[in-house]
Amino acid sequence: MNITTKRISALLIVFMFLLSACRANISRNGDGSLTVETTITQQELQDVITASIADPLVKNVTASLQSGYVLISGERQHLNDAGKTDTLTFRLDLGVSNGQLTSSISNAQLDGKPLEQNRVDNWNQTIDNRISRIGQKNQNSTLQSISITPSMVTMTWSVTR
């Protein structure tokens, strides 16, 4: 592959990241690969989690970014009485395994009672998929790290051609 083709490929990758919903910082490595750092805001993450829960009875979902994890809270209307609600809470930890995003929900409770594990497992998988789609804009990328601060989620990707 000649230098012009490599430059065009690199520019296309950069352009794809610039068009994405999240912000990206891109740097070239000595081996020709790219390191791409994408950030997701609290609101973007909150929207992903709300969509992942996909329960019309769950309202007012809030994602509170902490140092290293996310606290989620919301309200779930009673099926037979829309005027009554229960409090939904859980902790969300995000990590990396074999270049892929992992999410782990713990302490998932509805009014202090544990949620069913199959529901939590489904949410974990859906959250993984949706957050990865936000940050990963190239099929040749692998997730290197993820960090959560009180202001944003940062994902660092390695992109090869």
Residue, then its C-alpha position, 0 to 999 in steps of 0.5 A: m500500500n503506498i503512502t497516498t493510500k495510507r493517508i487517505s485511509a487515515l483521513l477517512i478514519v479521522f473523518m468518521f470519528l469527527l462525524s460521531a456523536c461523541r468527541a474524539n482525540i486521535s493520535r498516530n502511533g509509530d507502527g501506523s495504528l491510531t489511538v483514538e480517545t472518545t468521550i461520552t457525556q453524562q447525558e449521552l450515557q443516561d440516554v443509552i441506559t434509559a434506552s437499554i432498560a427499555d421498560p415503558l414503566v421506568k421513568n426519570v432515569t438518572a445516571s450519576l457519574q462517580s469516580g470509577y463507576v456510575l450510580i443509576s436511579g429511576e422510578r418504576q410505575h406500578l402496572n395497575d396503579a400509575g400513581k404509585t412508583d417504586t425506586l429503581t437503583f443500581r451500580l454500573d461498572l464499565g471495563v475492558s475484556n479482550g478489547q471489548l467493553t464490559s458492563s457489570i450491574s450490581n446491587a440492582q434493586l426495586d424499592g430495596k428488593p433485588l431485581e431478577q438476574n435474567r433482567v440484569d443480564n439482559w441490561n448488561q448486554t444491551i448497555d455493552n452493545r449501545i455504549s460500544r456503538i457510541g465509541q467504536k466507529n471502526q470495525n478494526s478497533t479494539l478497546q484499550s481502556i475506559s475511565i469514568t470521572p464525575s464529568m465524563v466517560t473516556m474510552t481509549w481505542s487502538v485502530t489498525r488498518 
